[in-house]
Amino acid sequence: MVERLLIDHVGHFGDGVALVGGASVYVPYTLGGETVEVAPVPGHHPDRRRLLAVEHASPERITPFCQHFGVCGGCAIQHWETERYRAWKRHLVVETLAQAKLDCEVDPLIDAHGQGRRRITLHARMGTHDVLKVGFAAANSHEIVPVDQCPILDPALGGALEAAWAIAEPLTPTAKPLDIQITATDSGLDVDVRGSGPLPTKMITTLSRVAEAHRLARLTRHGELVLMRSPPTIMIGVAKVTLPPGSFLQATVAGEEALATLAGGHCKRAKHIADLFCGVGPFALRLAANSKISAFDSDAGAVEALQKAAQATSGLKPVKAEARDLFRRPLMPQELRDYDAVVFDPPRQGAQAQAVQLAASKIPLVVAVSCNIATFTRDARILVDGGYRLEAVTPVDQFRHTPHVELVAKFTR
């Protein structure tokens, strides 16, 4: 059944929202003010529609730059002119803070796309007629959209798509879905393959040849080494970090630098900083230029990489890194007494348990970095109710063309 809808506005997930009988109906790839033809999406929630045609286009609509846009699920917005898109993205933060009754002026959005994404996860699946597909998931689907190019990638990921296809092809007899994580490093591409299960020696040898042919820095399977031509390293400030297999990094180099610069600006007078959920040290290794650092994360491999990098770098203040699950064992108020600032950058689920302990502490400065505005507002409310004042919020856009927004916030007592 074909419907004609008037799109009212763009919602929090990047879909156009039409108001039908007092209820919201969501249509991807549409903009406010547009008249569109849509159809139901079989097997999906009844409030979702599939775009068939744009009858009356918004003057803010532009031509998407990627041939896969609208099919690949990686980007939600390439069809909206830049300034209106940027205003919408900042407003996501403004609106969510207002709904949570958190009073703070929101700074202008910082564009941190830079050269593009430096890490991706490609999916390899056998499709119909036993045809291999390597690419990204389709929007709201488990279907794989095969890709041979992606214009939002950092040039340092050049060759990543070809390498993924070359790795997936010999593994097709396993008939298992694969996830291929590829990270651009200063030494070349670092690749970790997951989903294959244990591999016979002959297959390991085959994959080693593929890694050599594509000049990969390292190839691992579920973190286990297959071949390393050179240790995959990146620079964080003045420190050279050797990455653990499959390690987490901010999506773009510019994004990491923007977040770290904001956090550093808020902490510039702190002498001893606790860096919570520290990862491989994007904040700790930069903050250590001026401050003593104690860093904590549940990922023992990341903590070890951070500690080794700090020890090998001259000119830094003392850095101590410790593996600790901050969800189950958050730092308690008595453990926080030695610090005059805390920086925390948790995963998407936020840091509720740690926020409760921070709220009970006497730490004069807390800097929160977040990739999820919803869990940030929950944790911020805990801090504010515990006596902190939310002084500054800066949104950072390193996931351009998506509804994802990062932010850095400053809390003081």
N, C-alpha and C positions, 0 to 999 in steps of 0.2 A: 504494500500500500504506500503510495507516494503522498507525502505531505508537503505543504508550503509553509515555511516558518519565517518569522522575523527575529533575527538575532538581537538580543538586548545588549549584551556585553560579553567580554572575555572573562571566563572564570579562573579560579585559582590553579587549575591544572592545564590551562592553555586552550581549553575547548570553548567555542562559542556557546552562550547560554540563551535559550529562548524560553519565554514564560508562557506556558500553556495551561489554561485553567487554574492559575495560581500555583502551578508546580514548575520546576526547572527541568528543561530538556537540554541535553548536551550534544553538540555537534562539532566534531573536530574540524580544524582548518578553516574556521569561519571567524568573522569579526563583527563587532557591534554595528547595527544599522543595516546589515545585509539581509536581503531576502533570498532564501535558499530552498531548493527542493531536497528532501531527505527521505530515507526509508528506514524501517526498523532494522536492528542488527540482530539476526537470529542467534539465540543462545546467550545474549547479553542482557543486562539489566534493562527493564522497559523504559528507563529515562534516557537511554542512549540512542542516537540516530547515526546513520551513515549518510555522508554528503554525496548527493547525486549531481547537483549543479548549483552554481551561484547565479541567480537570476539578476539581482541588483547588487553590484559590488561596492564595497566601501571605498572612498577615495584614498583611504590609508592602506589599501591592499597593494602589495608589490609582488613581483614574480619571484618564486623560490629559486635559489641558486643551485639546488641539488636535484639530480634526475630521480633520486629515490624518495624525495620528500612526498609524504602522503601515503606511502606504502611502508617504508622503514619506520620503526617506532622510536628511533633515536632522537629525532627533533620533532617538537610540537609546533614551533612557530618559526617559519621562514617567510611567511606571507604578510608580515606586518611591518610597516615602515619603522625605522630605527627609533626615533624619538618617542613615538607612541608606545612601542614595545618597552623601552627603558622606563617610561613613566609608569606603565602597568606593573613592571617587575618591582620597582620601588614601592608602589602602592600595596603590593602583597604584604610587605613588611609593615607598612603604616597601618593597614586595616587589621592585621592579626594582632598587633600590639594594642590597638584601640579596643578590640573585642575582649582582650584580656585585662583591660583597664590599667595598662602599663603606660604611664605618661612619660614620653621622651621624644624630642625632636629627632627625626630620622635624616641622616646625611644624604647627599646625592649618591646615586648608585655608581659604584666604581666598575668600569668595564675591565675584566681581567681574563678575557679570552686569549689575548696575546697571539702566539703563533698557532694556537689550537690545542686539542687534546693530546696529551703525551702518553696516555695509557688507554687501552680498550680491551673489552672482552668480546671475542667473536665466538659464535656458536656454530658447531658443525653437526649436521643431522642428515640421515638418509631420507630423502623425500620419496614421492611416488615413483614407481618404476625403478627403484634402487638408484636414483640420481642423487649424488652428493650435493648438499647445499652448505655453503660457508658464508656467514654474514651476521646480520643483526636481527633481533626479533621484530616481527611486525607489530604495529600499534595494537595494544589490547589483544594479543594473540601469541600463541606458541609457535606459529609459523615462522620459518626463517626466510629472510629476504636476502638472496645472494648478492654480494656487492664486490665490485672490482676496484672501486674508488670511493673515497669519503672526503669531501672538501673541508670538513671541520677538524681534520687531524693536523697535528704539528708535523712539519716537513721531516722532523727527526724520526717519524714513524713510517717514512718511505720504505716500501718493501714489506710492510707488516701484513698486508692482505695476501700478497703472493706467498709469503712464508706460511701463513695459516692454512691456505689451500694445500700447500706442499706437505705440511705436517698431517693434515686430516686425511689425505688420500690413502697413504699406506695403512691408516688405522680403520678404514671403512669396514674391513672384514670383522672387526670386533662388534659391529652393529650397535655400538653404544653412543649416546649423545655426548659430544665433547664440548668443553668450554676452554677456549684458548686465550689466556690473558697475555697481552703484549705491552711492554713498557719501553719507552724510548729512554736510553741512558747515554752517558757520554762515551761509553764503550761500544755501543750498538744496541740491538734489540734484545731484550730479556723476555723469554717466553716460558710460561708455565702451562702445562696441559693437564686438565682435570677431567675425569669421567671415564678414562680408558680402562681402569683396573690394571692389575699386574700384567706386565708385558714380557714375552719370551726374549731371550738374548738376541735372537735374529732381528726382532722388531726394534730393539734398542739400537742395534747396529745400523739399521735402516734410518732411524730417526737421527742418529748421529751424522750420517751422510747428508741428510736434509739440512741439519743445522750448519754444517760446514759449507754446503752449497749456497746457503742464504746468508752466510757470514754472521750468524747470530752470536751475540756475546755469550749467551748461556741458554740452554734448553733444559728444563726440568719437567718431571712428571709427578704431580701431587707433591711438589717440593723436593723430590729426589732427583739428584743430578743425572742427566743423560750425557751432556757435553758442555764444557765451558772453554771457549776460546780465549776469553779475557774476563776478569771479574766485572760485573755491571756496576758502574759507579755513577753518582751524581754529585754535584757541588751544592752544599747547603751553607750559604754564607761563604766562609773561607775553609770550611771542612769538606773533605772528600769522604763520602759515605758509600760503602759497598752494600748493595741492597740484598736483603734476604729474598729467597724465591717467593714470588707472588705477593710481594709487600705492597701495602697501601701507600699511595702518594696522592697529593692534591691533583686534580684533573689536568691543570695547566701549570706551566712554570710561572706565568704571570700571576695566576691565582695564588699560588703558594707565597710568592713575593709580596703581593698586596696584603694578604692576611697577616703575614709575619711583620710587615712594616707597620700596620695598624696596631698589632699587639705590642710591638716594641715601643711605639710612640707612647702608648698608655703606661708602659712599665719602665720608662727611661730612668726614673729615680730609685727604682727598687734595687736593693743590694742582694737579696736572696729570694729567688723565685722558685715556686713549685710548678712544674709543667706536668699537668695531668692529662692522660691519654696522649702521651708524647709521640708515639710512633717512632719513626727513624730520626726525629729531631728537627722538623722544619721550624719550630719555634725555639727549642732549647739551644740548638747550635748557633743560632743568630743572637739570642738573648745573652748567651755566654760571653759575647764580646765585652759586655759591661757588667754582668751580674753573675753571682754564684747560682748554680742551677741544681735542683733535685728533680729528676724526671721519673715518671711512673707510667707503665703501660702493661696490659696483660699479655702482649705479644713478646715472648722472650727473645725471639729472633730479632725483632726491631730494636728492643732495648740493648741487646748485645752489639748490634750494628752502630747504634748511637754512641755507646760507651767507647767502642774501638775508635770511632771517628774523632771523638773528643780527645782521647788520649794521644792520637797521632797528629793533632793540630796545635801548633804553638800559638801563644798569644791569647788563649781563652781563659776565662775565670774557671774555677773548679766545677766540674760536671760530674754528678753521681746519678747513674741510671739504675732503676730497680724494676724487676718484673713483679707486677701486683695487679690483681683483678679488682679494679675500683668499683665495679658493680656490686661485688660481694664483700669487698673489704675497702671501703672508702677511707681516705685519710680522716682521722677523727680530730676534733678541735684541739686536743692536747698535742697531737702530732703536727698541727699547723702553726703552733706558737712561734716557731723559729723563722717563719717566712713573713716578708712584708708585702708579697704579691703572689697571686695564683693565676695561672693561665690554664684554662681547660678547653679541650677541643674533642668532645666525645663523638661516637658514631651517631647515626640518625636517631637512635632511640633516646638520645640525650643522656643526662647524668643525674637522674633524680636522687639516688642514694647519696651521691657526693654533694649535691646541692644542699641537701638537708644538713649535712655536717658543716659545710661552708657557712650556712646561715647561722649555725650555732657557734661559729668561731669569732675571733676578733681580728681576722685578717683585714687590713685597711683597704686593700685593692683587689678586686677580682675581675679578670678579663675573660669573657666567654666568647668562644669561636663556635659557630654552629652551621650545619648544613641542612637544618630542619627547623623552620620557623615555629612550627607547632610545639615541638618538644623544647625549643628554646624558651618560648613564652611560659610553659609549665615550670621549667627550672628557674626562670627569672622571677616568677611570682613567688617561689619559695624563698629566694634571696631577698626580695623586696619585703616580704612579710617578716623576714628575719632581721630587718633593720637596714638593709642596703638601699642605696639610691641609684637608680638607673640613670647614668649621666650621658651616655653617648651610644648610638647605634649606627653602624655604617654597613649598608648592604653591598655585597660584592658579587658580580656576575661572571663566574668562570664557566658556568654551564649555559653559554649563550644558546638561544633557540629552544630552550626548555623552560619549564616553570620552576626549576630548582634555583634557589638563591642562597648564598652564604651570607653570614654577617659576623661582625665583630662588635661586642658590646662592653662597656666599661661600667663597673659597679664600685661604688665607694661607700665607706661608713662615715 
